[in-house]
Amino acid sequence: MRIIATIAACAAVSLAALPLGVQAQTSTTTTTIKSDANSIWEKIKGSWNQTKGAVKEQWGKLTDDEFDRIAGKRDQLVGRIQESYGIGKDEAERQVSDWEATQRDMD
């Protein structure tokens, strides 16, 4: 009986530790993705005048005044896309993330 209790306790400890390892890996991956996106947006801010053309191709409804207000800021771009296209924040975020991936591929 004592052996069964010991095995059960070991199994419980092993199972409890598993999500922590998975969570740590997910956190590292999320941090890396955010770091990549931040790096991309730092480059975009620095070359906003050149980048505007690519953004205009993707989101043609945005006006020159809106591009001036965006000034290379991701959150501003997401907000302007939401307003101009009448979509939700999640969809605008997805579109910008997809666009970021194409920019990453061009580096």
C-alpha positions in Angstrom: 0.0 0.0 0.0 2.8 2.3 0.8 4.5 1.7 -2.6 1.2 2.7 -4.4 1.0 5.9 -2.4 4.7 6.7 -3.2 4.1 6.0 -6.9 1.0 8.2 -6.9 2.9 11.0 -5.2 5.7 10.8 -7.7 3.3 10.8 -10.6 1.5 13.9 -9.2 4.7 15.8 -8.7 5.8 14.9 -12.3 2.5 16.0 -13.8 2.5 19.2 -11.8 5.9 20.1 -13.1 5.1 19.5 -16.7 3.0 22.7 -17.3 5.8 24.8 -15.8 8.2 23.6 -18.4 5.8 24.1 -21.2 4.8 27.5 -19.8 8.5 28.6 -19.6 9.0 27.5 -23.2 5.9 29.4 -24.4 7.0 32.5 -22.5 10.4 32.4 -24.1 8.8 32.0 -27.6 6.4 34.9 -26.9 9.3 37.1 -25.7 11.3 36.3 -28.8 8.4 37.1 -31.1 7.7 40.4 -29.3 11.5 41.2 -29.5 11.5 40.6 -33.3 8.4 42.7 -33.8 9.9 45.6 -31.7 13.1 45.3 -33.8 11.1 45.5 -37.0 9.2 48.6 -35.8 12.3 50.4 -34.7 13.6 50.0 -38.3 10.2 51.1 -39.7 10.1 54.2 -37.5 13.6 55.1 -38.7 12.7 54.8 -42.4 9.0 55.7 -42.2 9.0 57.8 -45.4 10.3 54.8 -47.4 8.1 52.4 -45.5 4.9 54.4 -46.1 4.7 53.1 -49.7 4.6 49.5 -48.6 2.0 50.3 -46.0 -0.1 52.2 -48.5 -0.1 49.2 -50.8 -1.5 47.1 -48.1 -4.0 49.5 -46.6 -4.9 51.9 -49.5 -7.8 53.5 -47.6 -5.4 55.3 -45.2 -4.9 58.9 -46.1 -1.6 60.9 -46.1 -2.7 62.7 -43.0 -3.2 59.4 -41.2 0.2 58.3 -42.3 1.7 61.5 -40.8 -0.1 60.8 -37.5 1.0 57.1 -37.5 4.6 58.1 -37.9 5.9 54.6 -37.7 4.0 53.6 -34.5 2.5 50.2 -34.6 -0.4 50.9 -32.2 -1.4 54.0 -34.3 -1.4 51.9 -37.4 -3.6 49.3 -35.9 -6.0 51.9 -34.7 -6.2 53.7 -38.1 -6.8 50.3 -39.8 -9.6 49.6 -37.4 -11.3 52.9 -38.0 -10.8 53.1 -41.8 -11.8 49.5 -42.5 -14.5 49.1 -39.8 -12.9 46.0 -38.3 -12.1 44.9 -34.8 -8.9 45.2 -33.0 -8.1 41.5 -33.2 -8.5 41.5 -37.0 -6.4 44.7 -37.3 -3.7 43.2 -35.1 -3.7 40.0 -37.2 -3.4 42.0 -40.4 -0.5 44.0 -39.1 1.2 40.9 -37.7 0.9 39.3 -41.2 2.3 42.4 -42.8 5.2 42.4 -40.3 6.0 38.8 -41.3 6.4 39.9 -44.9 8.7 42.7 -43.8 10.7 40.2 -41.8 11.1 38.0 -44.8 12.4 41.0 -46.8 15.3 41.6 -44.4 
